[in-house]
Amino acid sequence: MFSSKLPAVASRSFTSSAAVKAKVAVLGAAGGIGQPLSLLCKLSPYVTELSCYDVVGTPGVAADISHVPTASKTQGSLPDPEAGAWPTGSEGGLKAALTGASVVVIPAGVPRKPGMTRDDLFNTNASIVQTLVEGCAEHCPDAVLAIISNPVNSTVPIAAEVLKSKGVFDPKKVCGVTTLDVCRANTFMGAHMNVDPSTLSVPVIGGHAGITILPLLSQTGATMTSEEREALTVRIQFGGDEVVQAKAGAGSATLSMAYAGYVFTENVLKALAGEKDIIMPAYVQSSITSAEYFASPCRFGVDGVEEVMGFGDLDEYEQGWFDKMLPELKGQIQKGKDFAGK
């Protein structure tokens, strides 16, 4: 089952499945999410090659990370193949960054600032994701895409439409990373229940923005008043706003998102390497509701998403949120599809 607990990285011994060669490309590797995410990936025994790509600064980021004493190789690329790369003298550009990648993690884009919603980011980040996924379609069409760039509810449909237009769309390999919502739910519920949050796995379904995030607290067995439940639900839904406000204009949720992105990526790599029973939430093409894309538990395997799983029964309180969430989610999905269709 899925756990948001960080996999052990202190030991450098490799299992037989970890010995499978896996290149991970991080697109947006010089940003606030990309740098710590890349560092965490460098620590993973499941990563044999780490490819860092961004519009600025990537050779330096890659050089810095390459000094961490793990077995994986590190490479850094800029968009212009002639503008420099790491290692010095190696090939740069998006083609070099993506060729041979098993997993492509995309945190690229502009961060949220106070007063901004994920929707405010749409035009800029939508264009960035569209361009990067066009590169994936050309240079690594079989890779699993782990999309972090917000608004995820719209950028995942954009990615899917781009891949469809290139004739390489595989719904098993296009995922929106909603792991942070589960991390927050586990953290906040752990504090409420006075237990270690790493022992929890709170189901969170729907999307990855505001009221489209629906934590199923009824399935935790926790005791809470209606007021406590409302407060916990809203805090999980708007946890990103909490960070944006606390950083007072200096950024958004970067470190926790990097952690969540790493946990998602390493679990995908485990599944690709043949490990069984890798179940974790992801925002994927889905038929379990009337929304074309939906976040729910998914079983991952050697080809990506093997099964989009159900989420169990909702109680009356959760059903109320679900009924409010679904039209909002569908609208955000359509906005992504419309953008890709221009």
Secondary structure, DSSP 8 states (H G I E B T S, - for coil): ----S----S-----TTTTS--EEEEETTTSTTHHHHHHHHHH-TT-SEEEEE-SSSHHHHHHHHHTS-SS-EEEEE-SSTTS-EESTTS--HHHHHHTT-SEEEE--S----TT--GGGGHHHHHHHHHHHHHHHHHH-TTSEEEE-SS-HHHHHHHHHHHHHHTT---GGGEEE--HHHHHHHHHHHHHHHTS-GGG----EEE-SSGGGEEE-GGGGT----HHHHHHHHHHHHTHHHHHHHHTTTS--S-HHHHHHHHHHHHHHHHHHTT-S-EEEEEEEE-SSSSSSEEEEEEEEETTEEEEE-------HHHHHHHHHHHHHHHHHHHHHHHHHT-
